[in-house]
């Protein structure tokens, strides 16, 4: 019996000791976690204190550069595929090849932004017809009467408290949930700021700039004729946007400024800032606002489709800046061609196309899609429709009544990749653009040799 009690006693003592060990571990871990969080908080606080100090002093004068103008559209008559094989199997020489690039991860805050028990009420706003909400109290907006360095620095310091933590966290969460690319995120912050502040104005610009910088993006604040300007940075050269060149890159504003217009700019960096990418990896998820159903019909093959397009997405694409990268004008088309069609369009259009292409070999299917594109979409020169060259995302070609060769090539490249699983390249030569397809077997027609593959 004594042994039995001794055993029970030893077990109980062991359990008690284990409980004490666990409590000690949990307390140690909690202390470590709180210390780590505080370290991040302190780092971000110091960064904002330093930036607020820069805003009070680090200003200089600069002038808006001439805008990069969109080129005039060259009037080259379209060639329509009539179902007959063309070409004499000659090899086309290339002047240059634009390599595919790997998109970079989106910017992130310099340190984790902890949840705050302050400011829990939600504010609702609209972004391209889509209702969104964040935790923010409009009474917390910093109202600025003057836009000199002293007042801006003071306002930035006041904003750099945990009162803004939840809205920063919510904005970044919206970026993930709605699959917002960098430009979409910029426009979302703009929509939120203008809604909260009651319209465009210096207060809205400052709020957008603060949220944009806290999210990890590279920007500068500037002033011109009583207006506060948010100058966003991109490694791309943007068409038709006012901007200036600083030591660390080009900065642009959505405000309509004249060439040579003088402005004061605070050329102070925020730690770990990153430029805006112009890639659209996923189309943004926007509320449905469908267009009227459109019928698209081929001529020499049995393809007829009906589809609708989300007008909210069309409005977003209409605001998207045309740009190019790597000092190469021809890269502008990669941003259109690599943007996928929306899920709603694919769910409606692709089953119809797959039904028409069923049991067809790849070459026949590709030629059927080519006839569908060239006959089903009415051709017109961009200069007559838009007044300048304007490339379409594939979704836009399905929406607008007219398109040109580059728009057809982009949509065709999208359909061939998605429906046939074949690699493609866009081929540009003065006044025209087409798509070359990499077939797994020989096909008749002119060809391009690229990385050991023959494309026609």
N, C-alpha and C positions, 0 to 999 in steps of 0.2 A: 504493500500500500504506500509506504514512504517513497518508494521508487516512482510510483505512479504520480504522486503529488509533486515530486521533484521534477519529473518530466514535464508536467503541466506548467510548473513555475518557470522552467527554463524556456519553454515555448513562448509563454506569455512575455517573459523578459525580452526574448529575441524579437517578438513582434513590436514591442514597445520601442526597442532600439531602432528597428527598421523604420518605424513611423517617424522617430526623431530624425533619422538620416534623411528620409524623404522630405520632411519639412525643411530641414537645413538646405537640401538641394534645391527645392522649389524657391526658397527665399533667395538663395544665391543666384539662381537663374533669373528670378524676377528683378533682382538688383542689377544683374548684368544687362538685361533687356532694357531696363529704364535708363541705365547709363549710356547704352548704345543709342537709344532714341534721343536722349538729351544731347549726345555728341552731334547727331545729325541736325537737331534743332539749332544748336549753337553755331554750327557751320553755316547753315542757311541764314540764320539771323545776322551773322557777321558779314556774309556776302551782301545782304540787303542793306546793312548799315553802310558798308563801303560804297555800294552803288548810289545810295541816297546822297552820300558825301560828294561823289563824282558829279551827280546832277547839279549840285550847287556851284561847281567850278569848271568842269571839263567841257567847255563849249567852244566851238570855233565856227567860222563862216565857211560856207561852201555854195556851189551853184549847181542847179539841176542840169544834167547832161541832156543832149538831144535824144529824143526817143528813137528806139530802133523801129523803123517803119516796116509794116507788113509789105511784102513784095506785090507787085502787080501780077495778076494772073495772065499767063501766056495762053493765047487762044489757039489751042491745038485740037482739031476736030477729033472726036472719039472714034475708035474702031470697034465695031460690034462683032462678036463671034457668031457666025451663022451655022455652026455645027460642023463645018468642014475643017480638016487639019490644015494648018498653014505653017510657013517657015521652011527653011531648007537645011535644017540641022546644023547651022553654023554656030560656032562658039562666040559668044559676045564677050569682049574684053571689058574688064572693070577698071575704072579710074581709082577706086578706093572702096574699102569695106568698113562699115561701122560695126564694131563688135557689140555683142549683147552685154549689158551691164547687170550687176547684181544689186538690187535695191538695198539701201542701208536701213537699219532699224530706226524707228522714229525717235526723236529727241525725248529725253526724260528729265525730270527735275534734278538739280544738283545733289539733292539728298531726299530721303523719304519725307513725305508731308504727313505728319501724324493727324489722326482724327481729333476733332475738337468737340467738346461738349457745348460750345457756344454756337449760336447762329444755326439752329436746327430747322427753321422754317424753310419751306420750298418756294422757289420762284419759278414760274412757268413762262416760257418764251417760244417763239416760232422760228424754225430754221428750214427754209425752202419748203414751207407747208407742213413741216413735221414738228409736232409739239414735243418740247424737251423741258426738263426741269432740273434745277440745281438748288442746293441749300444756300440761300443768300437773302439777306435783308437789305432792300434798297436804301434804307436809311443809313447804311454803313458806307455808301459811296462818298469818296472824298471829292468835295466840290472845290474847284480851284478858281479863284478870281483873277489871278495873274499867272502867266506861263513863263515867268523867269525862273532861273535856276534855283533860287532860294525857295520859292513856293513849291516847285515841283519836287525838290529834294525833301522838303518837309512832308508833303503829301505821300511820297513813296515810303518814307519812314513810318508814317501812321498806318499805311496799308500792310506793312510787314509784321503783322501780328497774327496770332492764331485765329483771329476773327475771319480771316480769309482762307484758312486751311481747308474747310469743307468744300467751298466752291471750287478750289483748285483740284481737289480730289475728284469731285463730281464731274468736272470738265474732262479730266483725263479718262474717267470711266466712260463718259459719253463717246470719247474718241474710239474706245475699244468696242463698245456695244454697237455703235452705228457705223463702224468700219470707216472712219473718217481719215482720209489722207491728210497730209500737212496743210494743203491749201484749204480743204474742207474744214479742218480744225481752226484755221485762221478766220475763216468766214463765220464759223459757229461762234467764236469768241466775239467777233464783231456784232453779230446778231444779238447775243446776250447783252453786251455792253450798251448798245444803242437802245435796247428795250428797257433795261434797268434805268438808264439815265434819261429816258424820254426823248431819244432821237440822237442825231449826230451832234457832236460837240466835243469840246476839250475834255470834259469829264469822262465821256465814253471812250475817247482815245486813250486816256491815261489808264482807265480800268482794263481795257483790252491789252494794252502794252504790259501792264503788270502781270496779268494772267498768262500772257504769251511768254514772257521772260521766265516766270516761275515754272512753266511747263518745259523749259529747256531750250527754247528757240532763240536764235540770234536776231537781235533787233537794236535799233537806236531811236531815241527820241529827238525830234527836231521841231523848230518853230518857224513860221513864215506868215507875215501879215496878220498876226493875232491868232493864228491857228496852231494847235499842237498836232504834230504828225508822227505816226508810227511808221518807221522805215524798216521793213522786213528784209532779211538777207536770203539770197539764194545763190547757189553756184551756177545756176542757169542764167542766160541772158534773156530777159523778157521783152517781148515786142509791145510797143505802144504803152509803156509804163514809164512815168517820170522817175528818175533815179539819180544816184550819184555814186562815185567810186571813192571809197576810203582805202586806207592801207590794207585792211583785211577783207576786201571784197566789195561787191555791188550791193547797194541797198535801195529798195523801191518803196513807193507809196501809192496807194490807190486813189489819192487826191489828184485832181487835174491841175497840174502845175505847168507853167510855161518854161520853155527852154531858157536857161540862163537865169532863172529866178533865184534870188539869193535866199538862203535860209541859215539859221543857226542850228547846229547839231551837237549833241553831246556824244562825242566819240569815245565812250567808255564801255568796255566789254563787261558782260556778266559772266561769272565763272562757268566753265564747261558748256557754253552755248553752242548750238548746232544750227546749220542753215536749213532752210525749208527745201524739201525735196519736191520736185514736180511730178513724181511718179504717182500713178493711181493703181495700187495693187488690187484693191477691191472697190467696186462701185459703192458709194455711200448708201446706206439703208435709209430711204426716205418714204414717207407716207404715200399711199397710192393716190394718184390723180391722173387717171388714164385718158389718153387722147382717143379720138374716134377711131374705130377699127379701119385698118387700111388693107386693101387687097393688092398683092404683088404677084405678078404672073409672068412666067417665062414664055418663050414663043416656040422654039423648036424642040421643046421637051415638056413632059407633063408635070410641071411644078406650078402650083398655085397656093399661096399662103395668105392667111389673114392674121394680123397682129395689132396690138395696141402698145403704146409706149407711155411710161410715167412722165408726165409733163414737169413734175418737180425735179426729176433727174435732168431733164432737158434744160431747165432753168439753171441748174448748177453747172452743167457743161458749158452753157452760154457765157458764164462768168469766168470760166477757167482761162488763165493766161496762156497764150501761145509763147513757147520759149524754145531755146536750144542749148545744148551743153557742149563742153570740150571744144569751144570755138569752132564748131562745125554746124553750119546752118541745117544740114541734112538730118541731124539728130532730132529735129522737131517732130518728125513723124513717128518716132518710136513711142512717144507718150500717148499718141492716139491709138496706134496699132496694138500696144500691149495692154490697153485697158479692156477688161472683159465686158461682155454684154451682161445686163442685169439678169438676176435669176427669174424675174417675172417674164421677161422676153424669151429667155431660153426655155422656160416651161411651156410657153405657148407656141413659139415658132419652131423649135427644134424637132418636136415629134412630127410635125407636118413635113419638114424637110427630110427627116429620116425615112418616113413612109415613102416619099417619092424616090429616094435613093436606094431603097432596099433591093438587095440582090444585084446591084450594079458594081462592076469592077471600079477600082480607084480612079482610073483615067476617065472613064465615062461619067462617074459621079462628079469629078472635078469640072468637066466640061459642062455638065448640066447646071452646076452652081454658077459657072461663069455666064452662061446664057441667062440664068435667072437674075443675076446682078446687072448685066448690061442691058437687058430688055425691060426688066421690071422697074428700074429706077430711071426717071427722066433726067437727061444730061443738060446742064447749063453752066456757063462760065461764072466763076465766083464774082468777078468784077461787076457783072450785070445784076447779080442777086445781092451781094454784100458790099460792093464797092472796093473790095480788096480780096486777096487770097485768104481763104478760111478753110482749114482742114476740119473734117468731122470725126468725132468719135463714132464707132460703129452704130451705136444707139441713135445718134442724130441722123444718120443716113436713112434709118427706118422711119424717121419722123418727118423730116423736111421734104417738101415736094420736089426739090431739085438737088442734084449732086454733080461732082465732076470726077475726073479720073482718080485723083488721090483718095477721094471718099469711097469710090467703088473698090479700089485696091485694098484699102484698110478693112472694109467689111468683108470682102472676099477672103482675105488672109485670115480673118477671125473665124469664118465659117469652115474653111478648109482645115484649120488647126483643130477646131472643136468637134466637127462632124466626121472628118476623115482621118484625123490623127497624124497628118503629114506636116513636116517642117516647111516653112516658107521664108522667103525674103522679099522685101519691097525693093524694087529697082527703079531708080530715078534717073531720068535724062531730061535735058532742057525741054520744058513744056509738057512733060508727061510722066506718069508713074504707073507701074504695073506690078503684078505679083508673080514671082517665080516659085514653082512648087517642086519639092524634092520627092519624086516618085521612086518606089523601091525597084522599079524595072524600067526598061527603055521606053521612051515616049517620043513621038515625032515632034519636031519643031526646034526653034532656036534654043540654045542652052547656055547656062552659066556654070562654070566650074568653081566651086567654093569648098575649101577644106576637104578636097577629095570626093565631094558629092556633085552629081550632075543635076542641076535644077532647070526646069522648063516652064 
